[in-house]
Amino acid sequence: MTVGYLVIAGNRGSLKKLQHAPRLAPVHVSQNLSIWSDAAPIQVGHRGWVFGHLFTRTLPSRRVDQFSEDESRRICETAGEYLFEAYWGGYVAVFQDERGEVRVLRDPSGTVPCFFSQTDAALVVSNEAMPLIRLSRPVSNVNFHELARYIASPDWQGRETCLSSISELIGGEVLLLSARQIEIKTLWSPWKFVGQANSAGDPTEQLLDILSDTIGVWARCFEQIAIGVSGGLDSSIVAACSAPTDIGIQFFSMVGPDPDGDETRYANLLVAQLAAPLKQIPYEVAQVSIDRPTMPHQPRPSAAYFAQSIQVAHRALAADRSIDALFVGNGGDGVFNSSRTASPLTDRWMAEGLGYGLYETLRDIARLTDASFMEIVRQATRRHRVRATASQPKCDFTGLRKDMIDALGPPFKRHPWMNVTQTALPGKIAHVASIMRSQKNITFYRHGDGPPQIAPLLSQPIVETCLSIPTWDWISGGRDRAVARQAVKNLLPQPIIDRASKGGPDGFMHMLCRIRWRELTDFLRGGVLASEGLIDTDFLDRPFDPSWKGKTSARRLLAFGAAEGWARYWLRVGEEQ
């Protein structure tokens, strides 16, 4: 299980206002620090608590449920920083020193959510936004300015959320409270591991060892898990590395109405090799409620409508057999640096200069993209010339009102990982940004309402190993994610190793938009996004375009619908307070 927790640093009288944590029990209550949780933490001396899953940085990894006196001392002496060096997992840790300073750390994977809010009397930290809203009681729960910013650039979220007064602690950061001063520091940065490859060994063998160990030890934390498999590389790796463990596993595949959404051929090849059954579950329009937010517990409208159909599938699976955790291949594209740009050529030229290796990378990109040498060189030169903009947020203002766009204005606040130096390689900037984007939307259900979602490919040992591998190695031989493909070549069927196509729910979403077009546009015309001046209602008057050209507009309209349902939910919460 993952963990529910609540930390109040400051006036514990704030607890009297809280009526939304019936599942939590006191872990530590003192004059200036109160900690509540629904699971026993790993105790670190007398003033430290680790909530969640923790493993040793060894091969094989070992789950930790208690610390020796010596380890507790080392962790406390570093105020928790030693956890990032000697351990990994999915956790949040809390420490208080002799002076009363409180430190809250979130592990680099971001597996356990961590949100915080400051009231007049206390700093409040929780895995959920709801307790923070009930304690802070803002004038309006929804921050419409940040909501518009999120709609324009959802992949570049930083600490800000779309809920008033609530922020997110990013993985690898520490939140410090001393003398009523709040400070945030970065203890773990992906840039520390860029270019740190171990030259003594084969990176494919190293990656295979880490994948097998990390995914396997995660799986052994649960008795029954469900794994969504598409037959794509990422989910197949998670399935293959989980299968050897002595636990119960259900494999299922979501099936869309179009060829790209029906990946059962590859999924069947996978489960045949694993000697396991596969449940094929179709996406269905009737399972989607336009006015219902899919994941309302999230502090941002990060869930698309198709996830409602996946939730129905989860309930069907749970009816047959209990599910302790949902395992997903999320993050694989980012961690394994899936790229079809000229950036690896730019990176290799900046790192090594002219040489035969540069020609090899040029040839690999040509094989991967079918672009000419001249076009690749031209794009690589441009990437070098404008590399300073590689870390800038990319924005799409389609459908937003012009005055709202003007009010947003540049510059957008950057994610801390995107504060890069002038010497950073553009391909590595893109790699780090892709991992950053992968960390959103990790919790599928509100804690306690459904099984936790585990994305093992975002685990710290895997991410650090992949960051150390040069971008040009990831496209070796003209294949994207080449190092990962080579590492698991003996674990998966050859057609999955060689697969270049990519499926997904886009066809289902386009069909949903076509069938529910009138309902969706009416929902938005009478909604809060329109009344608050976020969306241009003229955009809603455009007729549905059934061709491929209309997919972009349909995708945007569905994103507006998801944001509308999310905003209405949180406004209702405010009215009920």
C-alpha positions as CSV (number, residue, x, y, z in Angstrom):
1,M,0.0,0.0,0.0
2,T,1.0,3.6,-0.3
3,V,0.5,5.9,2.6
4,G,-1.8,8.7,3.8
5,Y,-0.2,11.3,6.1
6,L,-0.7,14.7,7.5
7,V,2.0,16.9,9.0
8,I,1.2,20.1,10.9
9,A,4.3,22.1,11.9
10,G,3.3,25.0,14.2
11,N,0.1,25.6,16.1
12,R,-1.5,22.2,16.6
13,G,-4.8,23.9,17.3
14,S,-5.2,23.6,13.5
15,L,-6.1,20.0,14.1
16,K,-9.4,21.1,15.6
17,K,-10.5,22.5,12.2
18,L,-9.8,19.3,10.5
19,Q,-12.7,16.9,10.0
20,H,-11.5,15.2,6.8
21,A,-8.9,12.7,8.1
22,P,-10.9,10.0,9.8
23,R,-8.5,7.3,8.5
24,L,-5.4,8.8,10.1
25,A,-4.0,8.0,13.6
26,P,-1.5,10.0,15.5
27,V,2.2,9.1,15.0
28,H,3.8,12.0,16.9
29,V,2.2,14.9,18.7
30,S,4.2,17.6,20.4
31,Q,4.0,21.3,21.0
32,N,5.1,22.4,17.5
33,L,4.8,19.2,15.4
34,S,1.9,16.8,14.9
35,I,2.1,13.9,12.5
36,W,-0.8,11.6,11.6
37,S,-0.8,8.6,9.2
38,D,-2.8,5.5,8.3
39,A,0.3,3.3,8.3
40,A,3.2,2.8,10.7
41,P,6.2,4.8,9.5
42,I,9.8,3.6,9.5
43,Q,11.3,5.2,12.6
44,V,14.6,7.1,12.3
45,G,15.9,7.6,15.9
46,H,13.5,9.7,18.0
47,R,13.0,12.5,15.6
48,G,12.6,11.0,12.1
49,W,9.8,9.2,10.3
50,V,9.7,7.7,6.8
51,F,6.3,7.1,5.2
52,G,6.0,4.7,2.3
53,H,8.3,2.1,0.7
54,L,12.0,2.2,1.1
55,F,14.7,-0.1,-0.3
56,T,18.5,-0.4,0.0
57,R,20.8,0.7,-2.8
58,T,22.2,-2.7,-3.3
59,L,22.0,-5.5,-5.8
60,P,19.7,-7.2,-5.0
61,S,17.7,-4.4,-3.3
62,R,16.1,-5.2,0.0
63,R,13.0,-3.6,1.5
64,V,13.7,-1.7,4.7
65,D,11.3,-1.8,7.6
66,Q,13.7,-0.6,10.3
67,F,17.1,1.1,10.6
68,S,20.1,0.1,12.7
69,E,21.3,2.6,15.3
70,D,24.2,3.5,13.1
71,E,22.1,4.0,10.0
72,S,19.6,6.1,12.0
73,R,22.5,8.3,13.2
74,R,23.9,8.8,9.7
75,I,20.4,9.8,8.4
76,C,19.7,12.2,11.2
77,E,23.2,13.8,11.0
78,T,22.5,14.7,7.4
79,A,18.9,15.7,8.1
80,G,17.7,13.0,5.8
81,E,20.0,13.6,2.8
82,Y,21.7,10.3,3.3
83,L,18.4,8.6,2.3
84,F,18.9,9.8,-1.3
85,E,22.4,8.3,-1.3
86,A,22.0,4.9,0.4
87,Y,18.3,4.1,-0.3
88,W,15.6,4.5,-2.9
89,G,11.8,3.9,-3.0
90,G,8.5,5.8,-2.9
91,Y,8.4,7.8,0.3
92,V,8.1,11.1,2.1
93,A,10.3,11.6,5.2
94,V,9.9,14.0,8.1
95,F,12.6,15.1,10.5
96,Q,12.8,17.5,13.5
97,D,16.1,18.6,15.0
98,E,16.9,19.7,18.6
99,R,16.2,23.3,17.7
100,G,12.7,22.5,16.4
101,E,13.5,22.9,12.7
102,V,11.2,20.6,10.6
103,R,12.3,19.1,7.3
104,V,10.1,17.3,4.9
105,L,11.8,15.3,2.1
106,R,10.1,13.8,-1.0
107,D,11.9,11.0,-2.8
108,P,13.1,11.7,-6.4
109,S,10.5,9.4,-8.0
110,G,7.6,11.4,-6.7
111,T,5.7,8.2,-6.0
112,V,4.1,9.5,-2.8
113,P,2.3,12.8,-3.4
114,C,3.4,15.8,-1.3
115,F,1.4,19.0,-1.1
116,F,1.8,21.9,1.4
117,S,0.0,25.0,2.4
118,Q,0.9,27.7,5.0
119,T,-1.7,29.2,7.3
120,D,-1.3,32.0,9.8
121,A,-0.4,29.5,12.5
122,A,1.2,26.5,10.8
123,L,2.7,24.8,7.8
124,V,0.5,21.8,6.7
125,V,1.8,19.0,4.5
126,S,-0.2,16.1,3.2
127,N,-0.5,13.5,0.4
128,E,-3.8,15.0,-0.5
129,A,-5.1,18.5,-1.3
130,M,-8.4,18.2,0.5
131,P,-7.1,18.5,4.1
132,L,-5.1,21.5,3.1
133,I,-8.1,23.2,1.5
134,R,-10.2,22.5,4.6
135,L,-7.5,24.0,6.9
136,S,-6.5,27.1,4.8
137,R,-10.1,27.9,3.7
138,P,-9.2,30.2,0.7
139,V,-11.7,32.7,-0.7
140,S,-11.9,30.6,-3.8
141,N,-10.6,27.1,-4.0
142,V,-9.7,27.4,-7.7
143,N,-6.8,29.6,-8.9
144,F,-8.1,30.4,-12.3
145,H,-5.0,32.2,-13.4
146,E,-2.9,29.1,-12.7
147,L,-5.6,26.9,-14.3
148,A,-5.3,28.9,-17.5
149,R,-1.5,28.6,-17.3
150,Y,-1.8,24.8,-16.8
151,I,-4.2,24.5,-19.8
152,A,-1.7,26.4,-22.0
153,S,1.3,24.3,-20.9
154,P,0.3,21.2,-18.8
155,D,3.6,19.4,-19.2
156,W,5.7,22.2,-17.5
157,Q,4.1,22.1,-14.1
158,G,6.3,23.2,-11.2
159,R,5.4,23.7,-7.6
160,E,2.3,25.8,-8.3
161,T,-1.0,24.0,-8.5
162,C,-4.4,25.1,-9.7
163,L,-5.8,25.3,-6.2
164,S,-5.4,28.5,-4.2
165,S,-2.7,28.5,-1.5
166,I,-1.6,24.9,-2.3
167,S,1.9,24.0,-3.6
168,E,3.6,20.8,-4.5
169,L,7.0,19.7,-3.2
170,I,8.9,18.3,-6.2
171,G,10.6,15.0,-6.0
172,G,14.2,15.4,-4.6
173,E,13.3,18.5,-2.7
174,V,13.3,19.3,1.0
175,L,10.9,21.7,2.7
176,L,12.3,23.5,5.7
177,L,10.5,25.3,8.5
178,S,12.5,27.2,11.0
179,A,11.5,30.2,13.1
180,R,8.4,30.5,11.0
181,Q,10.5,30.8,7.8
182,I,9.8,28.4,5.0
183,E,12.6,27.5,2.5
184,I,12.8,24.9,-0.3
185,K,16.0,23.3,-1.4
186,T,16.9,20.8,-4.1
187,L,18.8,17.9,-2.7
188,W,18.5,15.6,-5.7
189,S,18.8,16.9,-9.3
190,P,18.8,14.9,-12.5
191,W,21.8,17.0,-13.7
192,K,24.1,15.4,-11.2
193,F,23.9,12.1,-13.1
194,V,24.1,13.4,-16.7
195,G,27.4,12.2,-18.1
196,Q,28.2,10.0,-15.2
197,A,28.2,6.7,-17.1
198,N,30.2,3.8,-15.7
199,S,32.8,3.2,-18.4
200,A,33.9,-0.1,-16.7
201,G,30.8,-2.0,-17.8
202,D,28.3,-2.5,-20.6
203,P,25.4,0.0,-20.1
204,T,22.9,-2.5,-21.5
205,E,23.9,-5.1,-18.9
206,Q,23.8,-2.5,-16.1
207,L,20.4,-1.4,-17.2
208,L,19.1,-4.9,-17.3
209,D,20.3,-5.7,-13.8
210,I,18.7,-2.5,-12.5
211,L,15.4,-3.0,-14.3
212,S,15.1,-6.6,-13.1
213,D,16.0,-5.8,-9.5
214,T,14.0,-2.6,-9.2
215,I,10.8,-3.8,-10.8
216,G,11.0,-7.1,-9.1
217,V,11.4,-5.7,-5.6
218,W,8.5,-3.3,-6.1
219,A,6.3,-6.3,-7.2
220,R,7.2,-8.3,-4.2
221,C,5.8,-5.6,-1.9
222,F,2.3,-6.7,-2.9
223,E,0.3,-10.0,-3.0
224,Q,-1.9,-9.2,-6.0
225,I,-1.2,-6.7,-8.7
226,A,-2.7,-5.7,-12.0
227,I,-0.6,-4.6,-15.0
228,G,-2.0,-2.8,-18.0
229,V,-0.1,-4.0,-21.0
230,S,-0.3,-2.6,-24.5
231,G,2.5,-4.7,-26.1
232,G,4.6,-1.6,-26.2
233,L,8.1,-1.7,-24.9
234,D,7.6,0.1,-21.6
235,S,4.7,-1.8,-20.2
236,S,6.2,-5.1,-21.5
237,I,9.4,-4.5,-19.6
238,V,7.3,-3.9,-16.4
239,A,5.4,-7.1,-17.0
240,A,8.4,-9.2,-17.9
241,C,10.4,-8.1,-14.8
242,S,7.4,-8.6,-12.5
243,A,6.4,-12.0,-13.8
244,P,9.2,-14.1,-12.1
245,T,8.1,-12.9,-8.7
246,D,5.9,-15.2,-6.6
247,I,2.8,-13.0,-6.6
248,G,-0.6,-13.0,-8.2
249,I,-0.7,-10.9,-11.4
250,Q,-3.6,-10.0,-13.7
251,F,-2.7,-8.7,-17.2
252,F,-5.2,-6.6,-19.0
253,S,-5.2,-4.5,-22.2
254,M,-7.5,-1.6,-23.1
255,V,-8.8,-1.8,-26.7
256,G,-9.7,1.2,-28.8
257,P,-12.1,1.4,-31.7
258,D,-9.3,2.1,-34.3
259,P,-6.3,0.1,-35.5
260,D,-3.9,2.3,-33.4
261,G,-6.0,1.7,-30.3
262,D,-6.1,-2.1,-30.8
263,E,-2.8,-3.4,-29.7
264,T,-3.9,-6.9,-28.8
265,R,-1.6,-8.6,-31.3
266,Y,1.5,-7.4,-29.4
267,A,-0.1,-7.8,-26.0
268,N,-1.0,-11.5,-26.8
269,L,2.6,-12.1,-27.9
270,L,3.8,-10.8,-24.5
271,V,1.4,-12.9,-22.3
272,A,2.0,-16.0,-24.4
273,Q,5.7,-15.7,-23.6
274,L,4.9,-15.1,-19.9
275,A,2.5,-18.1,-20.0
276,A,-0.3,-15.9,-18.5
277,P,-3.9,-15.0,-19.5
278,L,-4.8,-11.6,-20.8
279,K,-8.1,-9.8,-20.3
280,Q,-9.0,-7.5,-23.2
281,I,-11.3,-4.7,-22.2
282,P,-12.7,-2.2,-24.7
283,Y,-13.0,1.6,-24.2
284,E,-16.7,2.5,-24.2
285,V,-18.2,5.9,-24.7
286,A,-21.1,5.0,-22.4
287,Q,-18.7,4.7,-19.5
288,V,-17.7,8.4,-19.7
289,S,-19.6,11.2,-17.9
290,I,-18.7,14.5,-19.4
291,D,-19.6,16.4,-16.3
292,R,-17.6,14.2,-13.9
293,P,-14.0,14.8,-13.2
294,T,-11.9,11.7,-13.5
295,M,-9.4,12.3,-10.8
296,P,-10.9,15.2,-8.7
297,H,-8.4,14.6,-5.8
298,Q,-5.6,15.9,-8.0
299,P,-4.8,19.7,-7.5
300,R,-4.7,20.0,-11.3
301,P,-7.1,18.7,-14.0
302,S,-4.5,16.2,-15.2
303,A,-6.7,13.3,-16.1
304,A,-8.3,12.9,-19.5
305,Y,-11.8,11.4,-20.1
306,F,-10.5,8.0,-21.3
307,A,-9.3,7.3,-17.8
308,Q,-12.9,6.9,-16.7
309,S,-13.1,3.8,-18.9
310,I,-9.9,2.5,-17.4
311,Q,-11.4,2.9,-13.9
312,V,-14.3,0.8,-15.0
313,A,-11.8,-1.9,-16.1
314,H,-10.1,-1.7,-12.8
315,R,-13.4,-2.4,-11.0
316,A,-14.1,-5.3,-13.2
317,L,-10.7,-6.8,-12.5
318,A,-11.1,-6.2,-8.8
319,A,-14.4,-8.1,-8.9
320,D,-12.6,-11.2,-10.0
321,R,-9.6,-10.9,-7.7
322,S,-8.5,-8.2,-5.2
323,I,-5.9,-5.8,-6.4
324,D,-3.3,-4.4,-4.0
325,A,-1.5,-2.2,-6.6
326,L,-1.7,-1.1,-10.3
327,F,1.6,-1.4,-12.1
328,V,2.1,0.8,-15.2
329,G,4.8,1.5,-17.8
330,N,4.3,5.2,-17.4
331,G,7.5,7.2,-17.7
332,G,9.2,4.8,-20.1
333,D,9.3,7.2,-23.0
334,G,10.9,9.8,-20.9
335,V,13.3,7.7,-18.9
336,F,14.4,5.7,-22.0
337,N,14.8,9.0,-23.9
338,S,12.4,8.3,-26.8
339,S,13.5,10.9,-29.4
340,R,13.1,11.5,-33.1
341,T,15.0,14.8,-33.3
342,A,18.4,15.9,-34.4
343,S,19.4,16.7,-30.8
344,P,21.7,13.6,-30.3
345,L,23.8,14.8,-33.2
346,T,24.1,18.2,-31.6
347,D,25.0,16.6,-28.3
348,R,27.7,14.4,-29.8
349,W,29.3,17.3,-31.7
350,M,29.3,19.4,-28.5
351,A,30.7,16.6,-26.4
352,E,33.2,15.0,-28.8
353,G,33.7,17.2,-31.8
354,L,34.2,15.9,-35.3
355,G,34.9,12.2,-35.7
356,Y,33.5,9.0,-37.0
357,G,31.2,8.8,-34.0
358,L,29.4,11.9,-35.3
359,Y,28.8,10.2,-38.7
360,E,27.4,7.1,-36.9
361,T,24.9,9.3,-35.1
362,L,24.0,11.1,-38.3
363,R,23.3,7.7,-39.9
364,D,21.3,6.5,-36.9
365,I,19.0,9.6,-37.0
366,A,18.5,9.1,-40.7
367,R,17.5,5.5,-40.2
368,L,15.1,6.5,-37.4
369,T,13.4,9.5,-39.0
370,D,13.9,8.9,-42.8
371,A,15.2,12.4,-43.0
372,S,18.1,13.3,-45.3
373,F,21.6,14.0,-44.0
374,M,21.3,17.6,-45.1
375,E,18.1,18.1,-43.2
376,I,19.4,16.5,-40.1
377,V,22.6,18.6,-40.1
378,R,20.5,21.7,-40.6
379,Q,18.2,20.9,-37.7
380,A,21.2,19.9,-35.5
381,T,22.9,23.2,-36.3
382,R,19.7,25.1,-35.4
383,R,19.4,23.2,-32.1
384,H,22.9,24.3,-31.2
385,R,22.2,27.9,-32.1
386,V,19.0,28.1,-30.1
387,R,19.9,25.7,-27.4
388,A,19.2,28.3,-24.7
389,T,15.5,28.0,-25.6
390,A,15.4,24.2,-25.2
391,S,14.4,24.6,-21.5
392,Q,11.6,27.1,-22.2
393,P,8.0,26.0,-21.7
394,K,6.1,25.2,-24.9
395,C,2.6,26.8,-24.9
396,D,-0.6,26.2,-26.8
397,F,-3.1,29.0,-26.4
398,T,-5.7,27.5,-28.7
399,G,-9.2,28.3,-27.5
400,L,-8.1,30.6,-24.7
401,R,-9.4,34.2,-24.6
402,K,-6.9,36.8,-25.8
403,D,-7.1,38.9,-22.7
404,M,-6.4,35.8,-20.6
405,I,-3.4,35.0,-22.8
406,D,-2.1,38.6,-22.3
407,A,-2.7,38.3,-18.6
408,L,-0.6,35.1,-18.4
409,G,2.3,36.8,-20.2
410,P,6.0,35.6,-20.2
411,P,7.9,34.3,-18.6
412,F,6.2,31.2,-17.3
413,K,7.6,29.9,-14.1
414,R,10.1,27.1,-14.7
415,H,10.3,23.7,-13.1
416,P,13.5,23.7,-11.0
417,W,15.0,21.0,-13.2
418,M,14.8,23.4,-16.1
419,N,17.1,26.0,-14.6
420,V,20.0,24.8,-16.7
421,T,23.5,26.1,-17.5
422,Q,24.6,27.4,-20.9
423,T,26.8,24.3,-21.3
424,A,23.9,21.8,-21.0
425,L,23.5,19.6,-24.0
426,P,20.1,20.3,-25.8
427,G,19.4,16.6,-26.1
428,K,19.9,16.1,-22.4
429,I,17.7,19.1,-21.6
430,A,15.0,17.3,-23.6
431,H,15.7,14.1,-21.8
432,V,15.3,15.7,-18.4
433,A,12.2,17.6,-19.5
434,S,10.6,14.3,-20.6
435,I,11.3,12.7,-17.2
436,M,9.9,15.8,-15.6
437,R,6.7,15.5,-17.6
438,S,6.4,11.8,-16.7
439,Q,6.0,12.5,-13.0
440,K,2.6,14.1,-13.4
441,N,-0.6,12.2,-12.7
442,I,1.0,9.4,-10.7
443,T,-1.9,8.8,-8.3
444,F,-4.9,7.3,-10.2
445,Y,-7.2,7.2,-7.2
446,R,-7.7,9.3,-4.0
447,H,-5.9,7.5,-1.2
448,G,-8.1,4.7,0.2
449,D,-10.6,4.8,-2.7
450,G,-8.7,2.5,-5.0
451,P,-5.4,0.6,-5.3
452,P,-2.2,2.7,-5.5
453,Q,-0.6,3.1,-8.9
454,I,3.1,2.2,-9.1
455,A,5.3,3.4,-12.0
456,P,8.5,1.4,-11.4
457,L,10.3,2.9,-14.4
458,L,10.4,6.2,-12.6
459,S,12.4,4.6,-9.7
460,Q,15.5,6.5,-8.7
461,P,18.1,3.7,-9.7
462,I,16.5,3.4,-13.2
463,V,16.3,7.1,-13.8
464,E,19.9,7.8,-12.6
465,T,21.2,5.0,-14.8
466,C,19.4,6.2,-17.9
467,L,20.4,9.8,-17.3
468,S,24.1,8.8,-17.4
469,I,23.8,7.3,-20.9
470,P,24.5,9.7,-23.7
471,T,21.6,10.7,-26.0
472,W,23.3,9.3,-29.1
473,D,23.4,5.8,-27.5
474,W,19.6,5.8,-27.1
475,I,19.2,5.9,-30.9
476,S,22.0,3.5,-31.7
477,G,21.3,1.4,-34.9
478,G,18.4,3.8,-35.8
479,R,16.1,2.6,-33.1
480,D,14.6,4.8,-30.4
481,R,15.1,3.6,-26.8
482,A,17.8,1.5,-28.2
483,V,19.7,0.8,-25.0
484,A,16.5,-0.5,-23.3
485,R,15.6,-2.6,-26.3
486,Q,19.0,-4.2,-26.3
487,A,18.9,-4.7,-22.5
488,V,15.7,-6.7,-22.5
489,K,16.1,-8.5,-25.9
490,N,16.1,-11.9,-24.2
491,L,13.0,-11.1,-22.0
492,L,10.5,-10.1,-24.7
493,P,9.2,-11.4,-28.0
494,Q,11.2,-10.1,-30.9
495,P,8.3,-8.3,-32.5
496,I,7.9,-6.2,-29.4
497,I,11.7,-5.4,-29.4
498,D,11.4,-4.4,-33.0
499,R,8.1,-2.5,-32.7
500,A,8.3,1.0,-34.0
501,S,4.6,1.9,-34.0
502,K,2.8,3.4,-31.0
503,G,-0.8,3.0,-30.0
504,G,-3.0,4.8,-27.6
505,P,-6.5,6.1,-26.9
506,D,-6.6,8.9,-29.4
507,G,-9.1,7.1,-31.6
508,F,-11.4,6.6,-28.7
509,M,-11.1,10.2,-27.6
510,H,-11.9,11.4,-31.2
511,M,-15.0,9.1,-31.3
512,L,-16.1,10.4,-27.8
513,C,-15.8,14.0,-29.0
514,R,-17.8,13.2,-32.2
515,I,-20.6,11.4,-30.3
516,R,-20.8,13.8,-27.4
517,W,-20.0,17.0,-29.2
518,R,-23.2,18.9,-28.4
519,E,-23.2,17.8,-24.8
520,L,-19.6,18.9,-24.4
521,T,-20.0,22.3,-26.0
522,D,-23.1,23.0,-24.0
523,F,-21.3,22.0,-20.8
524,L,-18.6,24.5,-21.5
525,R,-20.8,27.4,-22.6
526,G,-22.6,27.3,-19.3
527,G,-19.5,26.6,-17.2
528,V,-17.0,28.4,-15.0
529,L,-14.2,28.5,-17.6
530,A,-16.4,30.7,-19.8
531,S,-17.8,32.8,-16.9
532,E,-14.2,33.4,-15.5
533,G,-13.0,34.5,-18.9
534,L,-10.6,31.6,-19.6
535,I,-12.0,30.2,-22.9
536,D,-13.1,31.9,-26.1
537,T,-16.7,30.8,-26.6
538,D,-16.3,31.3,-30.3
539,F,-14.0,28.3,-30.3
540,L,-17.0,26.3,-29.1
541,D,-19.0,27.3,-32.2
542,R,-16.8,25.5,-34.6
543,P,-18.4,22.4,-36.2
544,F,-16.9,19.0,-35.5
545,D,-14.4,18.0,-38.1
546,P,-14.4,14.2,-38.6
547,S,-11.1,14.2,-40.5
548,W,-7.6,13.8,-39.1
549,K,-7.3,17.6,-39.3
550,G,-10.0,17.9,-36.6
551,K,-8.2,15.8,-34.0
552,T,-6.3,18.7,-32.6
553,S,-9.4,20.8,-32.0
554,A,-11.2,17.7,-30.6
555,R,-8.3,17.1,-28.2
556,R,-8.4,20.7,-27.0
557,L,-12.2,20.6,-26.5
558,L,-11.9,17.5,-24.4
559,A,-9.1,19.0,-22.3
560,F,-11.4,22.0,-21.6
561,G,-14.2,19.6,-20.6
562,A,-11.9,17.8,-18.1
563,A,-10.8,21.2,-16.7
564,E,-14.4,22.4,-16.4
565,G,-15.5,19.3,-14.5
566,W,-12.5,19.5,-12.2
567,A,-13.1,23.2,-11.4
568,R,-16.7,22.7,-10.7
569,Y,-15.9,19.9,-8.2
570,W,-13.5,22.1,-6.2
571,L,-15.9,25.1,-6.3
572,R,-18.6,22.8,-4.8
573,V,-16.1,21.8,-2.1
574,G,-15.7,25.4,-1.2
575,E,-19.4,26.0,-1.0
576,E,-19.8,23.1,1.4
577,Q,-17.1,24.3,3.8
